[in-house]
C-alpha cells in the first residue's frame, strides 16, 4: 500500500507540461511537419500517457 501511495503523490505533483516528454515531443514535431489531422495516433498516444500519469484528458 505505501508504494502505491508514493506513485499517486508523484503523479499529482507533476505539472501537465512536464509529463510524458517522449510522446509530447514526437506529437509536437508531427503536428508541425504534417498537420494535426495526420498525427492522430501520436496525439492519442500522448493522451494515454497523460491519463496514466493521472491527468484527466
C-alpha positions in Angstrom: 0.0 0.0 0.0 2.7 2.6 0.9 4.3 2.1 -2.5 1.0 2.8 -4.3 0.5 6.0 -2.3 4.0 7.2 -3.3 3.2 6.7 -7.0 -0.1 8.6 -6.6 1.6 11.5 -4.8 4.2 11.8 -7.6 1.6 11.8 -10.3 -0.4 14.6 -8.5 2.7 16.9 -8.1 3.8 16.8 -11.7 2.6 19.6 -14.0 1.0 18.7 -17.3 3.7 20.5 -19.2 6.3 18.2 -17.7 4.5 14.9 -18.1 5.3 12.4 -20.9 8.1 14.3 -22.6 8.8 11.5 -25.0 5.3 11.3 -26.5 4.9 15.1 -26.3 8.0 15.8 -28.4 7.1 13.3 -31.1 3.5 14.5 -31.2 4.5 18.2 -31.5 7.1 17.5 -34.3 4.5 15.6 -36.2 1.9 18.3 -35.9 4.3 21.0 -37.1 5.5 19.0 -40.0 2.3 17.2 -41.1 -0.6 18.9 -39.5 -2.8 17.8 -36.7 -5.1 15.7 -38.8 -2.2 13.5 -39.9 -0.9 12.8 -36.4 -4.0 11.3 -34.6 -2.2 8.2 -33.5 0.6 10.2 -31.8 -1.9 12.6 -30.2 -3.8 9.6 -28.8 -0.6 8.0 -27.5 0.2 11.2 -25.7 -3.3 11.4 -24.2 -3.0 7.9 -23.0 0.4 8.6 -21.4 -1.1 11.7 -19.7 -4.0 9.6 -18.4 -1.6 7.0 -16.9 0.1 9.9 -15.1 -3.2 10.8 -13.5 -4.3 13.7 -15.7 -7.9 13.9 -16.9 -7.6 14.5 -20.7 
